[in-house]
Amino acid sequence: MRVNRRTLFVALLAIAVLATGVFTAAYFFPRGDTAPRLASVPAPGVLTSVPGVVDVLAAGDVGVAAAPVSIRYTFDGGVSRPITDVHGGYELTPVGQNGGALSLTPQGTGLAVQYPARCTSVPDANCPRAILEGVRDDNLNPGTRPLRYGASILMTHADLADGANIVQKGYSVGGGSQFKVQVDHDKGHPSCVITGRNRIYRAEPQLDVADGTWHDLACTREASALKLTVDGVEQASVPIPPGLSIANPAPLRIGGKGANRGNDQYAGQIDNVFLSID
């Protein structure tokens, strides 16, 4: 049977278009946010750190968010890409001292951040330390607005210490203000903390989350309460003054309050960090 050249060309073109569509559909799969996620897990590996420096906070006025803010980090971009939130903003830089390094490790269909193992064999001043750190951004200061923040964590009792900060902005000393979520002491208790007016407010349940399984921690600051939910269940609540304002010049940090000595270094894995200001 003779095949017309024009008919053959059209048929081949249709096959090529169909193949392209199949390839595109196989390469991406839908996710809850607007950023497409690769079906194959990006490359895990060690993140390149910059040296930690002494935190010198700029003097002057400190602003607060003028509009709602919503950021989320999944850490699924792989070691070859900057660490940004799912919309490509709010970049975080790996910062380390004494050889401390972070790595991206497979978790589910994506990646999580692996922090240095708990250091017990050398003096604290010589321990490896590493965190993720943003830049000063006053739009991440909630002021008196409703606030929600948290992360997914994986810890064991070997990872525990007096302080293990997960997500933090600001400090609890020096008359400033702060919000953070942490797992402290040898009992593995998570807690949400807000500081202001020279007073610390902490929502902490008698619950051990350092059990070697993943847990979702979420802190919610409402008008007059700070609440902690673990795996979707409210576990602790503490009253706070409705007018308490959180505003500081410190950057957003994940895994510690800095890379210097006494940084409340986190050990274990962190994933799915989020911050929402209404």
C-alpha positions as CSV (number, residue, x, y, z in Angstrom):
1,M,0.0,0.0,0.0
2,R,1.4,3.4,-0.9
3,V,1.5,6.0,1.8
4,N,1.2,9.6,0.8
5,R,4.2,11.6,2.0
6,R,2.1,14.4,3.5
7,T,0.0,11.8,5.4
8,L,3.2,10.2,6.8
9,F,4.6,13.5,7.9
10,V,1.4,14.4,9.8
11,A,1.3,11.0,11.5
12,L,4.9,11.3,12.6
13,L,4.3,14.8,13.9
14,A,1.3,13.7,16.0
15,I,3.4,10.9,17.5
16,A,6.2,13.4,18.5
17,V,3.6,15.7,20.1
18,L,2.1,12.9,22.0
19,A,5.4,11.6,23.3
20,T,6.3,15.1,24.5
21,G,3.1,15.4,26.4
22,V,3.7,12.0,28.1
23,F,7.2,13.0,29.1
24,T,6.1,16.2,30.6
25,A,3.3,14.5,32.6
26,A,5.7,11.9,33.9
27,Y,8.3,14.5,34.9
28,F,6.0,16.5,37.2
29,F,3.2,15.6,39.5
30,P,0.8,18.0,41.2
31,R,1.3,19.4,44.7
32,G,-0.6,21.6,47.0
33,D,1.2,24.8,46.2
34,T,1.9,26.6,42.9
35,A,5.5,25.3,42.6
36,P,5.9,22.1,40.6
37,R,7.7,19.3,42.3
38,L,10.0,16.9,40.5
39,A,8.9,13.3,40.5
40,S,12.5,12.2,41.0
41,V,14.1,13.2,44.3
42,P,16.7,16.0,43.8
43,A,20.3,15.2,44.8
44,P,20.9,14.9,48.5
45,G,24.3,15.8,49.9
46,V,26.3,18.2,52.1
47,L,25.4,21.8,52.0
48,T,28.3,24.3,51.7
49,S,28.4,26.5,54.8
50,V,29.8,30.0,55.4
51,P,31.5,30.8,58.7
52,G,29.3,32.0,61.5
53,V,30.0,35.5,62.9
54,V,29.1,37.3,66.1
55,D,25.5,38.6,65.7
56,V,25.5,42.4,65.7
57,L,22.0,43.7,65.4
58,A,21.5,47.0,63.7
59,A,20.2,49.8,65.9
60,G,17.2,52.0,65.0
61,D,13.6,51.4,64.3
62,V,12.2,47.9,63.8
63,G,9.3,47.4,61.6
64,V,6.5,44.9,61.6
65,A,4.5,43.1,58.8
66,A,2.2,45.5,57.0
67,A,0.4,42.6,55.2
68,P,-0.2,38.9,55.6
69,V,2.9,36.7,55.1
70,S,3.1,33.0,54.3
71,I,6.3,31.1,53.8
72,R,7.1,27.4,53.7
73,Y,10.4,25.5,53.3
74,T,10.3,21.9,52.0
75,F,14.1,21.7,51.3
76,D,13.4,19.7,48.1
77,G,15.5,21.7,45.7
78,G,18.7,19.6,46.2
79,V,22.2,20.7,47.0
80,S,22.7,22.4,43.7
81,R,20.0,25.0,44.3
82,P,19.7,27.9,46.8
83,I,17.4,27.1,49.8
84,T,14.3,29.2,49.4
85,D,10.7,28.8,50.3
86,V,8.3,27.1,47.9
87,H,7.8,30.4,46.0
88,G,11.5,31.1,45.5
89,G,11.9,33.8,48.1
90,Y,13.3,34.2,51.7
91,E,16.6,32.5,51.0
92,L,18.4,30.7,53.8
93,T,22.2,30.3,54.1
94,P,23.9,27.4,55.8
95,V,26.2,28.8,58.5
96,G,28.7,26.8,60.5
97,Q,31.6,26.7,62.9
98,N,34.2,24.1,63.9
99,G,33.5,22.0,60.8
100,G,29.8,21.9,61.5
101,A,27.8,21.1,58.3
102,L,24.3,20.5,57.2
103,S,23.1,18.0,54.7
104,L,20.0,17.2,52.7
105,T,18.8,13.6,53.2
106,P,15.9,11.7,51.6
107,Q,12.6,12.0,53.4
108,G,9.4,10.7,51.9
109,T,9.3,11.9,48.3
110,G,11.6,14.8,49.0
111,L,14.4,15.9,51.3
112,A,14.9,17.0,54.9
113,V,17.8,18.8,56.6
114,Q,20.1,16.7,58.7
115,Y,21.8,18.6,61.5
116,P,25.2,17.7,63.2
117,A,25.1,14.9,65.7
118,R,24.9,15.9,69.4
119,C,28.5,16.8,70.5
120,T,29.6,15.3,73.8
121,S,33.2,14.3,73.4
122,V,34.9,17.7,73.3
123,P,34.3,21.0,75.1
124,D,31.3,23.0,74.0
125,A,33.5,25.7,72.5
126,N,35.0,23.1,70.1
127,C,31.8,21.4,69.1
128,P,30.7,21.5,65.4
129,R,27.7,23.9,65.0
130,A,25.5,24.6,61.9
131,I,22.2,26.3,61.2
132,L,20.2,27.8,58.4
133,E,19.9,31.6,58.6
134,G,18.1,34.3,56.6
135,V,18.7,38.0,56.5
136,R,17.0,40.7,58.4
137,D,13.5,41.1,57.2
138,D,11.1,43.1,59.4
139,N,8.1,41.8,57.3
140,L,8.6,38.6,59.4
141,N,7.9,40.4,62.6
142,P,4.2,39.8,63.5
143,G,3.8,42.6,65.9
144,T,0.5,41.9,67.5
145,R,-0.9,40.0,64.5
146,P,-2.0,36.4,64.7
147,L,1.0,34.1,64.1
148,R,1.5,30.5,63.2
149,Y,4.8,28.7,62.8
150,G,6.4,25.3,63.2
151,A,8.1,22.4,61.5
152,S,8.3,18.6,61.2
153,I,11.1,17.0,63.2
154,L,12.8,13.7,63.8
155,M,14.8,13.2,67.0
156,T,16.0,10.5,69.3
157,H,17.1,10.8,72.9
158,A,20.7,10.9,71.8
159,D,19.9,14.2,70.1
160,L,18.6,15.9,73.2
161,A,20.4,18.7,75.2
162,D,19.5,21.6,77.4
163,G,18.5,23.6,74.3
164,A,17.6,22.5,70.8
165,N,16.0,25.3,68.9
166,I,14.0,24.4,65.8
167,V,12.6,27.7,64.4
168,Q,13.5,31.1,65.9
169,K,13.4,34.8,65.4
170,G,14.8,37.1,68.1
171,Y,16.1,36.5,71.6
172,S,14.6,36.0,75.0
173,V,17.2,38.2,76.8
174,G,18.2,41.8,76.7
175,G,14.7,43.2,76.8
176,G,13.8,42.2,73.2
177,S,11.1,40.0,71.8
178,Q,11.1,36.6,70.2
179,F,9.1,33.7,68.9
180,K,10.5,30.1,68.7
181,V,9.7,26.4,68.8
182,Q,12.2,24.1,70.5
183,V,12.7,20.7,72.1
184,D,14.5,21.0,75.4
185,H,16.1,19.0,78.2
186,D,16.4,15.2,78.5
187,K,12.7,14.5,78.4
188,G,12.1,15.5,74.8
189,H,9.3,18.0,75.6
190,P,8.5,20.4,72.7
191,S,7.5,23.9,73.5
192,C,6.4,27.1,71.9
193,V,7.9,30.3,73.3
194,I,7.0,34.0,72.9
195,T,9.0,36.7,74.7
196,G,8.1,40.3,75.2
197,R,7.9,42.9,77.9
198,N,10.8,41.2,79.7
199,R,8.7,38.1,80.2
200,I,8.8,34.6,78.6
201,Y,5.6,32.7,77.8
202,R,6.0,29.0,77.2
203,A,3.5,26.4,76.1
204,E,5.0,23.0,77.0
205,P,3.2,19.6,77.3
206,Q,4.5,16.6,79.2
207,L,5.0,14.8,75.9
208,D,8.1,13.1,74.5
209,V,8.7,13.7,70.8
210,A,12.3,12.4,70.7
211,D,11.1,8.9,69.9
212,G,12.8,8.4,66.5
213,T,9.6,9.1,64.5
214,W,8.5,12.2,62.6
215,H,6.3,14.7,64.4
216,D,4.6,17.9,63.2
217,L,4.9,20.8,65.6
218,A,2.8,24.0,65.2
219,C,2.7,27.1,67.4
220,T,-0.3,29.4,67.2
221,R,-0.3,32.9,68.7
222,E,-3.9,34.1,69.1
223,A,-5.1,37.3,70.6
224,S,-4.6,36.1,74.2
225,A,-3.1,32.6,74.0
226,L,-0.1,30.7,72.7
227,K,-0.9,27.1,71.7
228,L,1.1,24.1,70.7
229,T,-0.3,21.3,68.6
230,V,1.6,18.1,68.0
231,D,0.6,15.9,65.0
232,G,-2.6,18.0,64.7
233,V,-3.7,17.7,68.3
234,E,-3.5,20.6,70.7
235,Q,-1.2,19.6,73.6
236,A,-0.5,22.9,75.5
237,S,-1.8,26.4,75.9
238,V,-0.7,29.4,77.9
239,P,-2.3,32.9,78.2
240,I,-0.4,35.9,76.8
241,P,-1.2,39.7,76.9
242,P,-3.3,40.7,73.9
243,G,-1.1,43.7,73.3
244,L,2.2,41.9,73.4
245,S,4.2,42.8,70.3
246,I,6.9,40.7,68.6
247,A,9.4,42.8,66.6
248,N,13.1,42.4,66.4
249,P,15.9,42.9,63.9
250,A,17.2,39.3,64.0
251,P,16.9,37.1,61.0
252,L,14.9,33.9,60.8
253,R,16.9,30.9,61.9
254,I,16.4,27.2,61.7
255,G,18.3,24.8,64.0
256,G,19.8,27.2,66.5
257,K,20.0,30.9,67.6
258,G,23.2,31.3,65.7
259,A,26.4,29.4,65.0
260,N,28.4,30.7,67.9
261,R,29.1,28.9,71.2
262,G,25.9,28.3,73.3
263,N,23.7,28.4,70.2
264,D,21.1,25.9,71.5
265,Q,22.2,23.7,68.6
266,Y,19.5,21.3,67.2
267,A,20.4,17.7,66.4
268,G,18.3,15.4,64.3
269,Q,16.3,16.2,61.1
270,I,14.0,19.1,60.2
271,D,11.5,19.4,57.4
272,N,8.5,21.4,56.3
273,V,9.2,24.7,58.1
274,F,6.4,27.3,57.9
275,L,5.6,30.8,59.1
276,S,2.3,32.5,58.6
277,I,1.3,36.0,59.8
278,D,-2.4,36.9,59.3
